[in-house]
């Protein structure tokens, strides 16, 4: 990382889970601040656990002598102290007289070595200023910024704008970089729903002329010839729609001058207004890596118009180039050339795979390749799968997480296991449900910390599939059912066709590589410390094939499941 900063380059680093990657990339970046190799560091992360890891690491560095200042940015809706109020001095007490009060708040803030969310909130209450704006005004005064990917890569990215306008040299440390392409597709896509348009029209009669014009254009799209009755995909933007949307935003802005709280008082208009703004932003980025999608259901107002970003690499590349240097790191970046391309990195970016400090025997991985988990074979193989999981849970001691590719498959298997043996043998059962909230997530983490007989049935690639640290006896084994591939649907088929045309590897880019990343992340939950040891079971015939086996972490020991000989 230090050499990357020194040379102003890009580094893609794959290293095993549990070895302290956060500290390993932060330390040289901070040393480079001291030697004036760059001016500011951004630690960009996709998950809360990554933010906590960076904050805790900087706190430890502070105790060891680091004297730089660190700031954590929090989303406006999460840190707002007056939810439901307009961001205007006439409606919000924290916006009223902001620029008169903020100098005292800034003076108090810059004396603190770290400014986490709770610190910013406390200062905002003390000086009665907007916490979101206070954090942004603190950017010139700090050395390290910890922020969600949105602040750096979205089309309204605050940090990206600051980097572009600033003469200082910014380095980005991209945590869990494998998450960025998926997040970026969402940030670079947009959707307009006709039902939302009609709701806005009912709620805001003063804007009915503009909204009616948009409605007529949507009706014209609906009358055109589509590929199927329910769906159509195109490579060109519809004529006339963008000017009509721009006129609506202008008219809404004029109305807000007269009524500053208009959007807060009219939620339906607010939702549609922000959808329109995102639609216009995405349209400005239009290229051959986008598709215009039209879809409808059975209702009269069911039409949806979507700008779908198939491949965010081009837009990501534009944002990566604004940085002085970038280090993207994760435990699951293989194959490295594919990840480099997906992240929009330069061809000359350095790709490196760190060796593992763990011994191969610390994680014994068994391959059960005689049970077919592919969708069409699931019903037939379900009894054998249920029997195998019973056998594993009877044989393996300690806490275990069993990962499934879908909620339906998970529930079907639990029912089959109950029918086969009555109960999960001598286990405290926990099941991830679709309506999982933060309290339920915390419940499992507490169970794993307190008990040694937990069998948790979870979704592969979900909140328990990566980003959780379960050292020691908190987790003894994992089971992965399937190979983690995304579901085959209209969107993934479009992606496959795009990548086949662009890279000649549609299946690999759309299904194989993203799926095996999830498997590798699940394996990484077990061994987190130098004295940890555990076991894993991978269930699917495809683990016999070289293209799947080659994507498994090379630093563990692999065996056929004993019952297969």
Secondary structure, 3 states (H helix, E strand, C coil): CHHHHHHCCEEEEECCCCCCHHHHHHHHHHHHHHCCCCCEEEEEECCHHHHHHHHHHHHHHHHCCCCCCEEECCCHHHHCCCCCCCCCCCCCCCCCCHHHHHHHHHHHHCCCCEECHHHHHHHHHHHCCCHHHHHHHCHHHCCEEEEECHHHHCCCCHHHHHHHHCCCCEEEEECCHHHHHHHHHHHCCEEEEHHHHHHHHHHCHHHHHHHHHHHHHHHHHHHCCCCCCCEEEECCCCCCHHHHHHHHHHHHHHHHHHCCCHHHHCHHHHHHHHHHHHHHHHHHCCCCCEEEEEECCCCCCCCEEEEEECCCHHHHHHHHCCCCEEEEEECCCCCHHHHHHHCCCCCCCEEEECCCCCCHHHEEEEEECCCCCCHHHHHHHHHHHHHHHHHHHHHCCCCEEEEECCHHHHHHHHHHHHHHHCCCCCCEEEECCCCCCHHHHHHHHHHHHHCCCEEEEEECCCCCCCCCCCCHHHCCEEEEECCCCCCCCHHHHHHHHHHHHHHCCHHHHHHHHHHHHHHHHHHCCCCCCCCCCEEEEEECHHHHCHHHHCCCCCCCEEEECHHHC
